[in-house]
Amino acid sequence: MVAFALVAANAAAAQGTTPTTVSGNAAHADSAKLAHQVARKRREAREDRRELRQDRRDVAGDKRDIRHDARDIAQDKRELRRERREGDSAGVRAERRDLRQDRRDIKRDVVDRHRDRKEVRQDRRDIRRDKR
């Protein structure tokens, strides 16, 4: 495009006229297209970094949930032993139900943490690939 613009400018100068604006518009269109592509790549890179930060937050949240559920399980075990010692069968059933629920929550959180870690690895790969 630049070569075409120079040829048009030289031809116009030889004739004593001003160069046509078509070649200038074409050069401007190419530079605008390039600027648009660069801006799009920057937006995509920013979005990739944002996704990585969000996935890291999700992993940290899952770790916290697992710790809290483990703490709840320890508390429920203590209460279960106390209920057994006192002979309260309804309390024992309730504590066993709570234990099952907390253990189920931990399993879900572990699976979710695994999935989030996988997404973190994928986001890192995407960012490295885009830098090339």
DSSP file (Angstrom, degrees, kcal/mol; ACC not computed):
  #  RESIDUE AA STRUCTURE BP1 BP2  ACC     N-H-->O    O-->H-N    N-H-->O    O-->H-N    TCO  KAPPA ALPHA  PHI   PSI    X-CA   Y-CA   Z-CA
    1    1 A M     >        0   0    0      0, 0.0     4,-2.2     0, 0.0     5,-0.2   0.000 360.0 360.0 360.0 -40.0    0.0    0.0    0.0
    2    2 A V  H  >  +     0   0    0      1,-0.2     4,-2.2     2,-0.2     5,-0.2   0.905 360.0  51.3 -65.4 -39.8    2.8    2.4    0.8
    3    3 A A  H  > S+     0   0    0      1,-0.2     4,-2.4     2,-0.2    -1,-0.2   0.915 109.8  50.2 -63.1 -41.9    4.5    1.7   -2.5
    4    4 A F  H  > S+     0   0    0      1,-0.2     4,-2.5     2,-0.2    -1,-0.2   0.895 109.2  51.7 -62.3 -40.3    1.2    2.4   -4.3
    5    5 A A  H  X S+     0   0    0     -4,-2.2     4,-2.2     2,-0.2    -1,-0.2   0.890 110.4  48.6 -64.8 -39.0    0.8    5.7   -2.4
    6    6 A L  H  X S+     0   0    0     -4,-2.2     4,-2.7     2,-0.2    -2,-0.2   0.910 111.1  49.6 -67.6 -41.7    4.3    6.8   -3.4
    7    7 A V  H  X S+     0   0    0     -4,-2.4     4,-2.5     2,-0.2    -2,-0.2   0.924 112.5  47.9 -61.5 -44.4    3.7    5.9   -7.0
    8    8 A A  H  X S+     0   0    0     -4,-2.5     4,-2.2     1,-0.2    -1,-0.2   0.892 112.6  49.2 -64.1 -39.6    0.4    7.9   -7.0
    9    9 A A  H  X S+     0   0    0     -4,-2.2     4,-2.2     2,-0.2    -2,-0.2   0.913 112.2  47.6 -67.3 -42.1    2.1   10.8   -5.3
   10   10 A N  H  X S+     0   0    0     -4,-2.7     4,-2.1     2,-0.2    -2,-0.2   0.903 112.5  49.2 -65.2 -41.2    5.0   10.8   -7.8
   11   11 A A  H  X S+     0   0    0     -4,-2.5     4,-1.5     1,-0.2    -2,-0.2   0.902 112.1  48.4 -64.7 -40.7    2.6   10.6  -10.8
   12   12 A A  H  X>S+     0   0    0     -4,-2.2     5,-2.6     1,-0.2     4,-0.9   0.884 110.7  51.1 -67.3 -37.7    0.5   13.5   -9.4
   13   13 A A  H  <5S+     0   0    0     -4,-2.2     3,-0.3     1,-0.2    -1,-0.2   0.877 107.6  53.2 -67.0 -36.7    3.7   15.6   -8.9
   14   14 A A  H  <5S+     0   0    0     -4,-2.1    -1,-0.2     1,-0.2    -2,-0.2   0.854 112.4  44.4 -66.7 -33.2    4.8   14.9  -12.4
   15   15 A Q  H  <5S-     0   0    0     -4,-1.5    -1,-0.2    -5,-0.1    -2,-0.2   0.586 114.2-117.6 -86.0 -10.9    1.4   16.1  -13.7
   16   16 A G  T  <5S+     0   0    0     -4,-0.9     2,-0.2     1,-0.3    -3,-0.2   0.714  76.8 113.7  81.5  21.1    1.4   19.1  -11.4
   17   17 A T  S   <S-     0   0    0     -5,-2.6    -1,-0.3    -6,-0.2    -2,-0.1  -0.667  72.7 -95.3-115.0 173.3   -1.7   18.0   -9.5
   18   18 A T        -     0   0    0     -2,-0.2     3,-0.1     1,-0.1    -1,-0.0  -0.635  48.5 -98.5 -86.7 149.5   -2.3   16.8   -6.0
   19   19 A P        -     0   0    0      0, 0.0   -10,-0.1     0, 0.0    -1,-0.1  -0.277  44.2 -99.2 -65.7 153.2   -2.3   13.1   -5.3
   20   20 A T     >  -     0   0    0      1,-0.1     4,-0.7   -12,-0.1     3,-0.3  -0.340  20.3-131.2 -70.1 154.1   -5.7   11.4   -5.0
   21   21 A T  H  > S+     0   0    0      1,-0.2     4,-2.9     2,-0.2     5,-0.2   0.580  94.6  81.4 -83.0  -9.3   -7.1   10.7   -1.6
   22   22 A V  H  > S+     0   0    0      1,-0.2     4,-2.4     2,-0.2    -1,-0.2   0.936  93.7  45.7 -61.6 -46.1   -7.8    7.0   -2.5
   23   23 A S  H  > S+     0   0    0     -3,-0.3     4,-2.2     1,-0.2    -1,-0.2   0.889 113.9  49.7 -66.4 -36.7   -4.3    6.0   -1.8
   24   24 A G  H  X S+     0   0    0     -4,-0.7     4,-2.4     2,-0.2    -2,-0.2   0.899 111.1  49.2 -66.3 -40.2   -4.2    8.0    1.4
   25   25 A N  H  X S+     0   0    0     -4,-2.9     4,-2.7     2,-0.2    -2,-0.2   0.884 109.8  51.8 -65.7 -37.7   -7.5    6.4    2.5
   26   26 A A  H  X S+     0   0    0     -4,-2.4     4,-2.2     2,-0.2    -2,-0.2   0.922 111.1  46.7 -65.2 -43.2   -6.2    3.0    1.8
   27   27 A A  H  X S+     0   0    0     -4,-2.2     4,-2.1     1,-0.2    -2,-0.2   0.906 113.8  48.8 -65.1 -39.9   -3.1    3.6    3.8
   28   28 A H  H  X S+     0   0    0     -4,-2.4     4,-2.5     1,-0.2    -2,-0.2   0.892 109.2  52.7 -65.6 -39.3   -5.2    5.0    6.7
   29   29 A A  H  X S+     0   0    0     -4,-2.7     4,-2.4     2,-0.2    -2,-0.2   0.900 109.3  49.5 -63.5 -40.2   -7.6    2.0    6.5
   30   30 A D  H  X S+     0   0    0     -4,-2.2     4,-2.3     2,-0.2    -1,-0.2   0.919 112.7  46.1 -65.4 -42.5   -4.6   -0.4    6.8
   31   31 A S  H  X S+     0   0    0     -4,-2.1     4,-2.4     2,-0.2    -2,-0.2   0.876 113.0  50.1 -69.0 -35.3   -3.2    1.4    9.8
   32   32 A A  H  X S+     0   0    0     -4,-2.5     4,-2.2     2,-0.2    -1,-0.2   0.894 110.4  50.2 -67.1 -39.1   -6.6    1.6   11.4
   33   33 A K  H  X S+     0   0    0     -4,-2.4     4,-2.2     2,-0.2    -2,-0.2   0.915 111.6  48.1 -64.4 -42.6   -7.1   -2.1   10.9
   34   34 A L  H  X S+     0   0    0     -4,-2.3     4,-2.4     2,-0.2    -2,-0.2   0.912 111.2  50.1 -63.6 -43.1   -3.7   -2.8   12.4
   35   35 A A  H  X S+     0   0    0     -4,-2.4     4,-2.4     1,-0.2    -1,-0.2   0.886 109.8  51.7 -63.1 -37.9   -4.5   -0.6   15.4
   36   36 A H  H  X S+     0   0    0     -4,-2.2     4,-2.3     2,-0.2    -1,-0.2   0.906 109.4  49.5 -64.9 -41.0   -7.8   -2.4   15.8
   37   37 A Q  H  X S+     0   0    0     -4,-2.2     4,-2.3     2,-0.2    -2,-0.2   0.907 111.2  49.1 -64.4 -41.8   -6.1   -5.8   15.8
   38   38 A V  H  X S+     0   0    0     -4,-2.4     4,-2.2     1,-0.2    -2,-0.2   0.919 111.5  49.3 -63.4 -43.5   -3.6   -4.6   18.4
   39   39 A A  H  X S+     0   0    0     -4,-2.4     4,-2.3     1,-0.2    -2,-0.2   0.892 110.2  51.4 -63.5 -39.2   -6.3   -3.3   20.6
   40   40 A R  H  X S+     0   0    0     -4,-2.3     4,-2.5     2,-0.2    -1,-0.2   0.915 109.1  50.2 -64.7 -42.8   -8.3   -6.5   20.3
   41   41 A K  H  X S+     0   0    0     -4,-2.3     4,-2.4     1,-0.2    -1,-0.2   0.901 110.6  50.1 -62.1 -40.1   -5.2   -8.5   21.3
   42   42 A R  H  X S+     0   0    0     -4,-2.2     4,-2.6     2,-0.2    -1,-0.2   0.914 110.5  49.6 -64.4 -42.0   -4.7   -6.3   24.4
   43   43 A R  H  X S+     0   0    0     -4,-2.3     4,-2.4     1,-0.2    -2,-0.2   0.921 111.7  48.8 -61.6 -43.5   -8.3   -6.7   25.4
   44   44 A E  H  X S+     0   0    0     -4,-2.5     4,-2.4     2,-0.2    -2,-0.2   0.900 111.4  49.3 -64.0 -40.7   -8.0  -10.5   25.1
   45   45 A A  H  X S+     0   0    0     -4,-2.4     4,-2.3     2,-0.2    -1,-0.2   0.910 111.2  49.8 -64.7 -41.7   -4.8  -10.5   27.1
   46   46 A R  H  X S+     0   0    0     -4,-2.6     4,-2.0     1,-0.2    -2,-0.2   0.903 111.1  49.3 -62.8 -40.6   -6.5   -8.4   29.8
   47   47 A E  H  X S+     0   0    0     -4,-2.4     4,-2.4     2,-0.2    -2,-0.2   0.893 109.1  52.5 -65.5 -40.3   -9.4  -10.8   29.8
   48   48 A D  H  X S+     0   0    0     -4,-2.4     4,-2.1     1,-0.2    -2,-0.2   0.914 110.4  47.7 -61.6 -42.9   -7.1  -13.8   30.1
   49   49 A R  H  X S+     0   0    0     -4,-2.3     4,-2.3     1,-0.2    -1,-0.2   0.886 110.7  52.0 -65.7 -37.4   -5.4  -12.2   33.1
   50   50 A R  H  X S+     0   0    0     -4,-2.0     4,-2.2     2,-0.2    -2,-0.2   0.907 109.4  49.4 -64.5 -41.7   -8.7  -11.4   34.7
   51   51 A E  H  X S+     0   0    0     -4,-2.4     4,-2.5     2,-0.2    -2,-0.2   0.895 109.7  52.3 -63.8 -39.6   -9.9  -15.1   34.3
   52   52 A L  H  X S+     0   0    0     -4,-2.1     4,-2.3     2,-0.2    -2,-0.2   0.930 109.6  48.3 -62.6 -45.3   -6.6  -16.3   35.9
   53   53 A R  H  X S+     0   0    0     -4,-2.3     4,-2.2     1,-0.2    -1,-0.2   0.911 112.1  49.7 -61.0 -41.4   -7.1  -14.0   38.9
   54   54 A Q  H  X S+     0   0    0     -4,-2.2     4,-2.2     1,-0.2    -2,-0.2   0.908 110.1  49.9 -65.4 -41.3  -10.7  -15.2   39.3
   55   55 A D  H  X S+     0   0    0     -4,-2.5     4,-2.2     2,-0.2    -1,-0.2   0.887 109.7  51.4 -65.0 -37.8   -9.7  -18.9   39.1
   56   56 A R  H  X S+     0   0    0     -4,-2.3     4,-2.3     2,-0.2    -1,-0.2   0.900 109.3  50.5 -64.7 -39.4   -7.0  -18.3   41.7
   57   57 A R  H  X S+     0   0    0     -4,-2.2     4,-2.5     1,-0.2    -2,-0.2   0.893 108.7  52.6 -63.3 -38.6   -9.6  -16.7   44.0
   58   58 A D  H  X S+     0   0    0     -4,-2.2     4,-2.4     2,-0.2    -2,-0.2   0.907 108.5  49.7 -63.3 -41.7  -11.9  -19.7   43.4
   59   59 A V  H  X S+     0   0    0     -4,-2.2     4,-2.3     2,-0.2    -2,-0.2   0.931 111.8  48.3 -62.3 -45.1   -9.1  -22.1   44.5
   60   60 A A  H  X S+     0   0    0     -4,-2.3     4,-2.2     1,-0.2    -2,-0.2   0.896 111.3  50.6 -63.4 -39.6   -8.4  -20.0   47.6
   61   61 A G  H  X S+     0   0    0     -4,-2.5     4,-2.4     1,-0.2    -1,-0.2   0.887 109.7  50.2 -64.9 -39.1  -12.2  -20.0   48.4
   62   62 A D  H  X S+     0   0    0     -4,-2.4     4,-2.4     2,-0.2    -2,-0.2   0.895 108.9  51.8 -66.3 -39.3  -12.3  -23.8   48.0
   63   63 A K  H  X S+     0   0    0     -4,-2.3     4,-2.4     2,-0.2    -2,-0.2   0.927 110.9  48.5 -60.8 -43.7   -9.4  -24.2   50.3
   64   64 A R  H  X S+     0   0    0     -4,-2.2     4,-2.5     1,-0.2    -2,-0.2   0.918 110.7  50.5 -62.2 -43.5  -11.1  -22.1   52.9
   65   65 A D  H  X S+     0   0    0     -4,-2.4     4,-2.6     1,-0.2    -1,-0.2   0.893 109.7  50.8 -62.2 -39.5  -14.3  -24.0   52.5
   66   66 A I  H  X S+     0   0    0     -4,-2.4     4,-2.4     2,-0.2    -1,-0.2   0.920 110.5  49.1 -64.4 -43.5  -12.5  -27.3   53.0
   67   67 A R  H  X S+     0   0    0     -4,-2.4     4,-2.2     1,-0.2    -2,-0.2   0.927 112.9  47.1 -60.9 -44.2  -10.8  -26.0   56.2
   68   68 A H  H  X S+     0   0    0     -4,-2.5     4,-2.3     1,-0.2    -2,-0.2   0.897 112.1  49.4 -66.9 -39.5  -14.1  -24.8   57.6
   69   69 A D  H  X S+     0   0    0     -4,-2.6     4,-2.3     2,-0.2    -1,-0.2   0.884 110.0  51.6 -66.3 -36.9  -15.8  -28.1   56.7
   70   70 A A  H  X S+     0   0    0     -4,-2.4     4,-2.2     2,-0.2    -2,-0.2   0.895 109.8  49.9 -64.9 -38.7  -13.0  -30.1   58.4
   71   71 A R  H  X S+     0   0    0     -4,-2.2     4,-2.1     1,-0.2    -2,-0.2   0.910 110.3  50.2 -64.0 -41.6  -13.4  -27.9   61.5
   72   72 A D  H  X S+     0   0    0     -4,-2.3     4,-2.8     1,-0.2    -2,-0.2   0.877 108.6  52.6 -64.2 -37.3  -17.2  -28.6   61.4
   73   73 A I  H  X S+     0   0    0     -4,-2.3     4,-2.5     2,-0.2    -1,-0.2   0.925 108.4  49.8 -64.2 -43.9  -16.5  -32.3   61.1
   74   74 A A  H  X S+     0   0    0     -4,-2.2     4,-2.0     1,-0.2    -2,-0.2   0.913 112.5  48.0 -60.9 -41.4  -14.2  -32.2   64.2
   75   75 A Q  H  X S+     0   0    0     -4,-2.1     4,-2.4     1,-0.2    -2,-0.2   0.926 111.5  49.6 -64.2 -44.7  -16.9  -30.4   66.1
   76   76 A D  H  X S+     0   0    0     -4,-2.8     4,-2.6     1,-0.2    -2,-0.2   0.867 108.5  53.6 -64.0 -35.9  -19.6  -32.8   65.0
   77   77 A K  H  X S+     0   0    0     -4,-2.5     4,-2.5     2,-0.2    -1,-0.2   0.916 108.9  48.8 -64.1 -42.3  -17.4  -35.8   66.1
   78   78 A R  H  X S+     0   0    0     -4,-2.0     4,-2.1     1,-0.2    -2,-0.2   0.932 113.3  46.7 -62.2 -43.5  -17.0  -34.3   69.5
   79   79 A E  H  X S+     0   0    0     -4,-2.4     4,-2.7     2,-0.2    -2,-0.2   0.873 109.8  54.4 -65.9 -36.4  -20.7  -33.8   69.8
   80   80 A L  H  X S+     0   0    0     -4,-2.6     4,-2.5     2,-0.2    -2,-0.2   0.925 108.8  48.0 -62.7 -45.0  -21.4  -37.3   68.5
   81   81 A R  H  X S+     0   0    0     -4,-2.5     4,-2.5     1,-0.2    -1,-0.2   0.909 112.5  49.4 -61.7 -40.8  -19.2  -38.8   71.3
   82   82 A R  H  X S+     0   0    0     -4,-2.1     4,-2.2     2,-0.2    -2,-0.2   0.922 110.9  49.4 -64.0 -43.4  -20.9  -36.6   73.9
   83   83 A E  H  X>S+     0   0    0     -4,-2.7     5,-2.1     1,-0.2     4,-1.0   0.896 112.0  48.5 -64.1 -39.9  -24.4  -37.7   72.6
   84   84 A R  H ><5S+     0   0    0     -4,-2.5     3,-0.5     2,-0.2    -1,-0.2   0.920 110.3  51.5 -64.1 -43.2  -23.3  -41.4   72.7
   85   85 A R  H 3<5S+     0   0    0     -4,-2.5    -2,-0.2     1,-0.2    -1,-0.2   0.889 113.1  44.8 -60.6 -39.3  -21.9  -41.0   76.2
   86   86 A E  H 3<5S-     0   0    0     -4,-2.2    -1,-0.2    -5,-0.2    -2,-0.2   0.605 111.3-122.4 -82.2 -11.2  -25.2  -39.4   77.3
   87   87 A G  T <<5 +     0   0    0     -4,-1.0     2,-1.0    -3,-0.5    -3,-0.2   0.740  56.9 151.9  80.0  22.9  -27.3  -42.1   75.6
   88   88 A D     >< -     0   0    0     -5,-2.1     4,-1.9     1,-0.2    -1,-0.2  -0.753  19.9-178.9 -91.3  98.5  -29.3  -39.6   73.4
   89   89 A S  H  > S+     0   0    0     -2,-1.0     4,-2.2     1,-0.2    -1,-0.2   0.857  80.7  52.9 -69.8 -34.7  -30.1  -41.7   70.3
   90   90 A A  H  > S+     0   0    0      2,-0.2     4,-2.1     1,-0.2    -1,-0.2   0.907 110.3  48.7 -65.9 -39.9  -31.9  -38.8   68.5
   91   91 A G  H  > S+     0   0    0      2,-0.2     4,-2.5     1,-0.2    -2,-0.2   0.876 108.8  53.6 -64.4 -38.2  -28.9  -36.6   69.0
   92   92 A V  H  X S+     0   0    0     -4,-1.9     4,-2.4     2,-0.2    -2,-0.2   0.925 109.0  48.6 -62.9 -44.6  -26.6  -39.4   67.7
   93   93 A R  H  X S+     0   0    0     -4,-2.2     4,-2.2     1,-0.2    -2,-0.2   0.914 111.8  49.5 -61.9 -42.4  -28.7  -39.6   64.5
   94   94 A A  H  X S+     0   0    0     -4,-2.1     4,-2.3     1,-0.2    -1,-0.2   0.902 111.4  48.4 -64.2 -41.4  -28.6  -35.8   64.0
   95   95 A E  H  X S+     0   0    0     -4,-2.5     4,-2.5     2,-0.2    -1,-0.2   0.879 110.4  51.2 -68.2 -37.1  -24.9  -35.7   64.5
   96   96 A R  H  X S+     0   0    0     -4,-2.4     4,-2.5     2,-0.2    -1,-0.2   0.900 109.6  50.9 -64.8 -39.0  -24.3  -38.6   62.0
   97   97 A R  H  X S+     0   0    0     -4,-2.2     4,-2.3     2,-0.2    -2,-0.2   0.922 110.6  48.8 -62.4 -44.0  -26.5  -36.7   59.5
   98   98 A D  H  X S+     0   0    0     -4,-2.3     4,-2.6     1,-0.2    -2,-0.2   0.900 110.1  51.7 -62.7 -40.4  -24.4  -33.6   60.0
   99   99 A L  H  X S+     0   0    0     -4,-2.5     4,-2.6     2,-0.2     5,-0.2   0.929 109.4  49.5 -62.0 -45.0  -21.2  -35.6   59.6
  100  100 A R  H  X S+     0   0    0     -4,-2.5     4,-2.3     1,-0.2    -2,-0.2   0.924 112.2  48.5 -59.8 -44.2  -22.5  -37.0   56.3
  101  101 A Q  H  X S+     0   0    0     -4,-2.3     4,-2.3     1,-0.2    -1,-0.2   0.918 112.3  47.5 -63.6 -43.9  -23.4  -33.6   55.0
  102  102 A D  H  X S+     0   0    0     -4,-2.6     4,-2.1     2,-0.2    -1,-0.2   0.890 112.1  49.6 -66.4 -38.7  -20.1  -32.1   56.0
  103  103 A R  H  X S+     0   0    0     -4,-2.6     4,-2.2     2,-0.2    -1,-0.2   0.892 110.3  51.0 -66.3 -38.6  -18.1  -34.9   54.4
  104  104 A R  H  X S+     0   0    0     -4,-2.3     4,-2.3    -5,-0.2    -2,-0.2   0.905 108.8  52.0 -63.1 -41.3  -20.2  -34.5   51.2
  105  105 A D  H  X S+     0   0    0     -4,-2.3     4,-2.5     1,-0.2    -2,-0.2   0.902 108.1  51.2 -62.0 -40.8  -19.4  -30.8   51.2
  106  106 A I  H  X S+     0   0    0     -4,-2.1     4,-2.6     2,-0.2    -1,-0.2   0.921 108.6  51.2 -63.4 -42.7  -15.7  -31.5   51.5
  107  107 A K  H  X S+     0   0    0     -4,-2.2     4,-2.2     1,-0.2    -1,-0.2   0.920 111.3  47.6 -61.7 -42.5  -15.9  -34.0   48.5
  108  108 A R  H  X S+     0   0    0     -4,-2.3     4,-2.5     1,-0.2    -1,-0.2   0.913 112.3  49.5 -63.7 -41.8  -17.6  -31.3   46.4
  109  109 A D  H  X S+     0   0    0     -4,-2.5     4,-2.7     2,-0.2    -2,-0.2   0.878 109.5  51.5 -66.1 -37.1  -15.1  -28.7   47.4
  110  110 A V  H  X S+     0   0    0     -4,-2.6     4,-2.3     2,-0.2    -1,-0.2   0.924 111.6  46.8 -65.4 -43.6  -12.2  -31.0   46.6
  111  111 A V  H  X S+     0   0    0     -4,-2.2     4,-2.3     2,-0.2    -2,-0.2   0.921 114.0  48.3 -63.0 -43.1  -13.6  -31.7   43.1
  112  112 A D  H  X S+     0   0    0     -4,-2.5     4,-2.5     2,-0.2    -2,-0.2   0.896 110.4  50.9 -64.9 -40.6  -14.3  -28.0   42.6
  113  113 A R  H  X S+     0   0    0     -4,-2.7     4,-2.6     2,-0.2    -1,-0.2   0.903 109.6  51.1 -63.3 -40.4  -10.7  -27.1   43.7
  114  114 A H  H  X S+     0   0    0     -4,-2.3     4,-2.0     2,-0.2    -2,-0.2   0.927 111.3  47.6 -61.7 -44.6   -9.3  -29.6   41.3
  115  115 A R  H  X S+     0   0    0     -4,-2.3     4,-1.9     1,-0.2    -2,-0.2   0.901 112.2  49.5 -63.5 -41.3  -11.4  -28.2   38.4
  116  116 A D  H  X S+     0   0    0     -4,-2.5     4,-2.1     2,-0.2    -2,-0.2   0.889 109.1  51.7 -67.0 -38.5  -10.3  -24.6   39.3
  117  117 A R  H  X S+     0   0    0     -4,-2.6     4,-2.3     1,-0.2    -1,-0.2   0.891 108.3  52.5 -63.5 -37.9   -6.6  -25.6   39.5
  118  118 A K  H  X S+     0   0    0     -4,-2.0     4,-2.2     1,-0.2    -1,-0.2   0.903 108.9  49.6 -63.2 -40.8   -7.0  -27.2   36.0
  119  119 A E  H  X S+     0   0    0     -4,-1.9     4,-2.7     2,-0.2    -2,-0.2   0.863 107.9  54.3 -66.5 -35.8   -8.5  -23.9   34.8
  120  120 A V  H  X S+     0   0    0     -4,-2.1     4,-2.4     2,-0.2    -2,-0.2   0.936 109.0  48.1 -62.0 -45.8   -5.5  -21.9   36.3
  121  121 A R  H  X S+     0   0    0     -4,-2.3     4,-2.2     1,-0.2    -2,-0.2   0.915 112.7  48.6 -61.1 -42.1   -3.1  -24.2   34.4
  122  122 A Q  H  X S+     0   0    0     -4,-2.2     4,-2.4     1,-0.2    -2,-0.2   0.906 110.4  50.7 -65.4 -41.0   -5.0  -23.7   31.2
  123  123 A D  H  X S+     0   0    0     -4,-2.7     4,-2.3     2,-0.2    -1,-0.2   0.898 109.0  51.8 -63.6 -39.9   -5.2  -19.9   31.7
  124  124 A R  H  X S+     0   0    0     -4,-2.4     4,-2.5     1,-0.2    -1,-0.2   0.919 109.8  49.7 -61.5 -43.0   -1.4  -19.8   32.3
  125  125 A R  H  X S+     0   0    0     -4,-2.2     4,-2.7     1,-0.2    -2,-0.2   0.913 110.2  50.8 -61.5 -42.2   -0.9  -21.7   29.1
  126  126 A D  H  X S+     0   0    0     -4,-2.4     4,-2.3     2,-0.2    -1,-0.2   0.911 110.7  48.4 -62.3 -42.2   -3.1  -19.3   27.2
  127  127 A I  H  X S+     0   0    0     -4,-2.3     4,-1.2     2,-0.2    -2,-0.2   0.926 113.2  46.8 -66.4 -44.1   -1.2  -16.3   28.5
  128  128 A R  H  X S+     0   0    0     -4,-2.5     4,-0.7     1,-0.2     3,-0.2   0.901 112.5  50.6 -63.5 -39.9    2.1  -17.8   27.6
  129  129 A R  H >< S+     0   0    0     -4,-2.7     3,-0.8     1,-0.2    -2,-0.2   0.896 109.0  51.1 -64.9 -39.6    0.9  -18.8   24.1
  130  130 A D  H 3< S+     0   0    0     -4,-2.3    -1,-0.2     1,-0.2    -2,-0.2   0.743 100.8  63.0 -71.7 -22.7   -0.4  -15.3   23.4
  131  131 A K  H 3<        0   0    0     -4,-1.2    -1,-0.2     1,-0.3    -2,-0.2   0.760 360.0 360.0 -72.5 -23.1    2.9  -13.7   24.4
  132  132 A R    <<        0   0    0     -3,-0.8    -1,-0.3    -4,-0.7    -2,-0.2   0.508 360.0 360.0 -71.9 360.0    4.6  -15.4   21.5
